[in-house]
Amino acid sequence: MRFFLMVMAVVTMAACGPPNPNPDGGALPDGGDVVAPLELSTTDENGAFVPLTGDAFAVPGSQGGFHVNVLYKLPEGGVGEVTFEHRVVRASDDKLVSTGSRQWDLGLFRVASWASPSSVNVFMCPTPVGVDVIDRELLFTVKAKDAMGRVLAAGTARATFRCGPNAGSYCTNICKG
């Protein structure tokens, strides 16, 4: 029995190939191969989808901070549990502003195209001490990973963070770092 299990283990390992030394599948997304593109968008004042470029306006959060609403789209679809990991930095100096993740179950069967059913609240402020984001260009990076941690898709977007008319002076105070 033990011999049988060892043979099965060797056969399985040979069929699967060597372990991937880089589970991200290459240099993502700052240069390198990406399995599929991941599109980042937001909504305008009428609720219409618009690419995440230009201005990204602060949205008040339930706990007194501010975030940016971001929507994800996998043009080539997917299947199963997918985790979307985001990282936001100031474009000028790569200072970290926000990180986080969100998970969705895309179902048992591969869909041709998939968009997040609701926007992801990407937390922005209060910012870390000394990190001012008001009127600064930010780089949003998102990776979509399958249940095994392999990168399915990745995307980036650049947008300038603005407090906007609905955020008030409180936004200006807590988003200056």
SEMARPA-841823 format. One record per residue (C-alpha): residue number from 1; residue in three letters; x, y, z. Coordinates in steps of 0.1 Angstrom, whole numbers. Example, Ala and Ser with C-alpha at 12.3 -4.5 7.8 and 13.67 -1.06 7.14 Angstrom:
<pt seq="1" type="Ala" xx="123" yy="-45" zz="78"/>
<pt seq="2" type="Ser" xx="137" yy="-11" zz="71"/>
# end
This chain:
<pt seq="1" type="Met" xx="0" yy="0" zz="0"/>
<pt seq="2" type="Arg" xx="28" yy="24" zz="9"/>
<pt seq="3" type="Phe" xx="46" yy="17" zz="-24"/>
<pt seq="4" type="Phe" xx="13" yy="23" zz="-43"/>
<pt seq="5" type="Leu" xx="9" yy="57" zz="-26"/>
<pt seq="6" type="Met" xx="45" yy="67" zz="-33"/>
<pt seq="7" type="Val" xx="41" yy="57" zz="-70"/>
<pt seq="8" type="Met" xx="8" yy="78" zz="-72"/>
<pt seq="9" type="Ala" xx="26" yy="108" zz="-56"/>
<pt seq="10" type="Val" xx="54" yy="106" zz="-82"/>
<pt seq="11" type="Val" xx="30" yy="102" zz="-111"/>
<pt seq="12" type="Thr" xx="9" yy="132" zz="-99"/>
<pt seq="13" type="Met" xx="39" yy="154" zz="-95"/>
<pt seq="14" type="Ala" xx="52" yy="145" zz="-129"/>
<pt seq="15" type="Ala" xx="18" yy="152" zz="-145"/>
<pt seq="16" type="Cys" xx="15" yy="186" zz="-128"/>
<pt seq="17" type="Gly" xx="51" yy="197" zz="-136"/>
<pt seq="18" type="Pro" xx="75" yy="215" zz="-113"/>
<pt seq="19" type="Pro" xx="60" yy="240" zz="-88"/>
<pt seq="20" type="Asn" xx="57" yy="275" zz="-101"/>
<pt seq="21" type="Pro" xx="86" yy="295" zz="-86"/>
<pt seq="22" type="Asn" xx="66" yy="327" zz="-91"/>
<pt seq="23" type="Pro" xx="30" yy="322" zz="-81"/>
<pt seq="24" type="Asp" xx="21" yy="357" zz="-95"/>
<pt seq="25" type="Gly" xx="29" yy="344" zz="-129"/>
<pt seq="26" type="Gly" xx="55" yy="370" zz="-138"/>
<pt seq="27" type="Ala" xx="61" yy="407" zz="-131"/>
<pt seq="28" type="Leu" xx="26" yy="421" zz="-126"/>
<pt seq="29" type="Pro" xx="13" yy="447" zz="-134"/>
<pt seq="30" type="Asp" xx="43" yy="470" zz="-135"/>
<pt seq="31" type="Gly" xx="57" yy="453" zz="-166"/>
<pt seq="32" type="Gly" xx="55" yy="417" zz="-176"/>
<pt seq="33" type="Asp" xx="30" yy="391" zz="-188"/>
<pt seq="34" type="Val" xx="-5" yy="392" zz="-176"/>
<pt seq="35" type="Val" xx="-28" yy="363" zz="-182"/>
<pt seq="36" type="Ala" xx="-58" yy="386" zz="-188"/>
<pt seq="37" type="Pro" xx="-66" yy="423" zz="-184"/>
<pt seq="38" type="Leu" xx="-86" yy="435" zz="-154"/>
<pt seq="39" type="Glu" xx="-105" yy="467" zz="-160"/>
<pt seq="40" type="Leu" xx="-110" yy="493" zz="-132"/>
<pt seq="41" type="Ser" xx="-139" yy="517" zz="-133"/>
<pt seq="42" type="Thr" xx="-160" yy="539" zz="-111"/>
<pt seq="43" type="Thr" xx="-194" yy="555" zz="-114"/>
<pt seq="44" type="Asp" xx="-203" yy="591" zz="-123"/>
<pt seq="45" type="Glu" xx="-229" yy="612" zz="-106"/>
<pt seq="46" type="Asn" xx="-256" yy="595" zz="-126"/>
<pt seq="47" type="Gly" xx="-244" yy="560" zz="-117"/>
<pt seq="48" type="Ala" xx="-230" yy="552" zz="-151"/>
<pt seq="49" type="Phe" xx="-198" yy="532" zz="-154"/>
<pt seq="50" type="Val" xx="-167" yy="553" zz="-164"/>
<pt seq="51" type="Pro" xx="-131" yy="542" zz="-165"/>
<pt seq="52" type="Leu" xx="-111" yy="550" zz="-134"/>
<pt seq="53" type="Thr" xx="-91" yy="579" zz="-149"/>
<pt seq="54" type="Gly" xx="-91" yy="617" zz="-144"/>
<pt seq="55" type="Asp" xx="-106" yy="626" zz="-110"/>
<pt seq="56" type="Ala" xx="-116" yy="601" zz="-83"/>
<pt seq="57" type="Phe" xx="-139" yy="617" zz="-58"/>
<pt seq="58" type="Ala" xx="-140" yy="610" zz="-21"/>
<pt seq="59" type="Val" xx="-171" yy="592" zz="-9"/>
<pt seq="60" type="Pro" xx="-179" yy="595" zz="28"/>
<pt seq="61" type="Gly" xx="-177" yy="562" zz="47"/>
<pt seq="62" type="Ser" xx="-200" yy="550" zz="75"/>
<pt seq="63" type="Gln" xx="-172" yy="552" zz="101"/>
<pt seq="64" type="Gly" xx="-162" yy="588" zz="93"/>
<pt seq="65" type="Gly" xx="-134" yy="582" zz="67"/>
<pt seq="66" type="Phe" xx="-134" yy="585" zz="29"/>
<pt seq="67" type="His" xx="-131" yy="560" zz="1"/>
<pt seq="68" type="Val" xx="-132" yy="557" zz="-37"/>
<pt seq="69" type="Asn" xx="-158" yy="534" zz="-52"/>
<pt seq="70" type="Val" xx="-141" yy="510" zz="-77"/>
<pt seq="71" type="Leu" xx="-157" yy="484" zz="-99"/>
<pt seq="72" type="Tyr" xx="-138" yy="455" zz="-114"/>
<pt seq="73" type="Lys" xx="-144" yy="438" zz="-147"/>
<pt seq="74" type="Leu" xx="-129" yy="406" zz="-160"/>
<pt seq="75" type="Pro" xx="-134" yy="408" zz="-198"/>
<pt seq="76" type="Glu" xx="-124" yy="372" zz="-202"/>
<pt seq="77" type="Gly" xx="-145" yy="360" zz="-173"/>
<pt seq="78" type="Gly" xx="-136" yy="334" zz="-147"/>
<pt seq="79" type="Val" xx="-149" yy="306" zz="-125"/>
<pt seq="80" type="Gly" xx="-150" yy="298" zz="-88"/>
<pt seq="81" type="Glu" xx="-137" yy="319" zz="-59"/>
<pt seq="82" type="Val" xx="-117" yy="349" zz="-70"/>
<pt seq="83" type="Thr" xx="-99" yy="372" zz="-47"/>
<pt seq="84" type="Phe" xx="-93" yy="408" zz="-59"/>
<pt seq="85" type="Glu" xx="-63" yy="424" zz="-41"/>
<pt seq="86" type="His" xx="-59" yy="461" zz="-44"/>
<pt seq="87" type="Arg" xx="-29" yy="484" zz="-36"/>
<pt seq="88" type="Val" xx="-30" yy="522" zz="-40"/>
<pt seq="89" type="Val" xx="1" yy="544" zz="-39"/>
<pt seq="90" type="Arg" xx="8" yy="580" zz="-46"/>
<pt seq="91" type="Ala" xx="21" yy="581" zz="-81"/>
<pt seq="92" type="Ser" xx="48" yy="607" zz="-74"/>
<pt seq="93" type="Asp" xx="67" yy="588" zz="-47"/>
<pt seq="94" type="Asp" xx="51" yy="553" zz="-44"/>
<pt seq="95" type="Lys" xx="39" yy="561" zz="-8"/>
<pt seq="96" type="Leu" xx="14" yy="535" zz="3"/>
<pt seq="97" type="Val" xx="-22" yy="548" zz="7"/>
<pt seq="98" type="Ser" xx="-44" yy="517" zz="8"/>
<pt seq="99" type="Thr" xx="-44" yy="479" zz="6"/>
<pt seq="100" type="Gly" xx="-72" yy="454" zz="8"/>
<pt seq="101" type="Ser" xx="-90" yy="425" zz="-8"/>
<pt seq="102" type="Arg" xx="-125" yy="414" zz="-17"/>
<pt seq="103" type="Gln" xx="-136" yy="379" zz="-27"/>
<pt seq="104" type="Trp" xx="-164" yy="369" zz="-50"/>
<pt seq="105" type="Asp" xx="-177" yy="335" zz="-61"/>
<pt seq="106" type="Leu" xx="-180" yy="336" zz="-99"/>
<pt seq="107" type="Gly" xx="-199" yy="303" zz="-100"/>
<pt seq="108" type="Leu" xx="-193" yy="268" zz="-111"/>
<pt seq="109" type="Phe" xx="-192" yy="275" zz="-148"/>
<pt seq="110" type="Arg" xx="-169" yy="298" zz="-166"/>
<pt seq="111" type="Val" xx="-186" yy="331" zz="-176"/>
<pt seq="112" type="Ala" xx="-175" yy="349" zz="-208"/>
<pt seq="113" type="Ser" xx="-173" yy="383" zz="-190"/>
<pt seq="114" type="Trp" xx="-178" yy="393" zz="-154"/>
<pt seq="115" type="Ala" xx="-182" yy="426" zz="-136"/>
<pt seq="116" type="Ser" xx="-184" yy="432" zz="-98"/>
<pt seq="117" type="Pro" xx="-220" yy="433" zz="-87"/>
<pt seq="118" type="Ser" xx="-212" yy="462" zz="-64"/>
<pt seq="119" type="Ser" xx="-184" yy="487" zz="-61"/>
<pt seq="120" type="Val" xx="-155" yy="481" zz="-38"/>
<pt seq="121" type="Asn" xx="-150" yy="508" zz="-12"/>
<pt seq="122" type="Val" xx="-113" yy="514" zz="-15"/>
<pt seq="123" type="Phe" xx="-104" yy="531" zz="18"/>
<pt seq="124" type="Met" xx="-84" yy="564" zz="13"/>
<pt seq="125" type="Cys" xx="-85" yy="585" zz="45"/>
<pt seq="126" type="Pro" xx="-76" yy="592" zz="71"/>
<pt seq="127" type="Thr" xx="-43" yy="586" zz="55"/>
<pt seq="128" type="Pro" xx="-11" yy="575" zz="71"/>
<pt seq="129" type="Val" xx="8" yy="604" zz="89"/>
<pt seq="130" type="Gly" xx="26" yy="625" zz="63"/>
<pt seq="131" type="Val" xx="8" yy="611" zz="33"/>
<pt seq="132" type="Asp" xx="-13" yy="638" zz="16"/>
<pt seq="133" type="Val" xx="-36" yy="625" zz="-11"/>
<pt seq="134" type="Ile" xx="-57" yy="656" zz="-19"/>
<pt seq="135" type="Asp" xx="-52" yy="666" zz="-55"/>
<pt seq="136" type="Arg" xx="-25" yy="639" zz="-59"/>
<pt seq="137" type="Glu" xx="-24" yy="614" zz="-87"/>
<pt seq="138" type="Leu" xx="-28" yy="578" zz="-73"/>
<pt seq="139" type="Leu" xx="-19" yy="545" zz="-89"/>
<pt seq="140" type="Phe" xx="-45" yy="518" zz="-83"/>
<pt seq="141" type="Thr" xx="-32" yy="482" zz="-89"/>
<pt seq="142" type="Val" xx="-56" yy="452" zz="-87"/>
<pt seq="143" type="Lys" xx="-48" yy="415" zz="-91"/>
<pt seq="144" type="Ala" xx="-74" yy="388" zz="-94"/>
<pt seq="145" type="Lys" xx="-63" yy="355" zz="-79"/>
<pt seq="146" type="Asp" xx="-79" yy="321" zz="-81"/>
<pt seq="147" type="Ala" xx="-84" yy="298" zz="-50"/>
<pt seq="148" type="Met" xx="-48" yy="285" zz="-55"/>
<pt seq="149" type="Gly" xx="-33" yy="320" zz="-54"/>
<pt seq="150" type="Arg" xx="-25" yy="322" zz="-91"/>
<pt seq="151" type="Val" xx="-30" yy="355" zz="-108"/>
<pt seq="152" type="Leu" xx="-58" yy="353" zz="-133"/>
<pt seq="153" type="Ala" xx="-58" yy="390" zz="-143"/>
<pt seq="154" type="Ala" xx="-43" yy="423" zz="-133"/>
<pt seq="155" type="Gly" xx="-49" yy="459" zz="-140"/>
<pt seq="156" type="Thr" xx="-39" yy="495" zz="-131"/>
<pt seq="157" type="Ala" xx="-54" yy="529" zz="-133"/>
<pt seq="158" type="Arg" xx="-43" yy="564" zz="-125"/>
<pt seq="159" type="Ala" xx="-67" yy="589" zz="-110"/>
<pt seq="160" type="Thr" xx="-63" yy="622" zz="-90"/>
<pt seq="161" type="Phe" xx="-80" yy="621" zz="-56"/>
<pt seq="162" type="Arg" xx="-104" yy="650" zz="-50"/>
<pt seq="163" type="Cys" xx="-125" yy="657" zz="-19"/>
<pt seq="164" type="Gly" xx="-153" yy="672" zz="-41"/>
<pt seq="165" type="Pro" xx="-183" yy="692" zz="-32"/>
<pt seq="166" type="Asn" xx="-201" yy="665" zz="-12"/>
<pt seq="167" type="Ala" xx="-171" yy="657" zz="10"/>
<pt seq="168" type="Gly" xx="-169" yy="690" zz="28"/>
<pt seq="169" type="Ser" xx="-140" yy="705" zz="48"/>
<pt seq="170" type="Tyr" xx="-137" yy="674" zz="70"/>
<pt seq="171" type="Cys" xx="-122" yy="655" zz="40"/>
<pt seq="172" type="Thr" xx="-96" yy="683" zz="35"/>
<pt seq="173" type="Asn" xx="-86" yy="679" zz="72"/>
<pt seq="174" type="Ile" xx="-82" yy="641" zz="74"/>
<pt seq="175" type="Cys" xx="-69" yy="634" zz="39"/>
<pt seq="176" type="Lys" xx="-38" yy="656" zz="43"/>
<pt seq="177" type="Gly" xx="-18" yy="631" zz="64"/>
# end
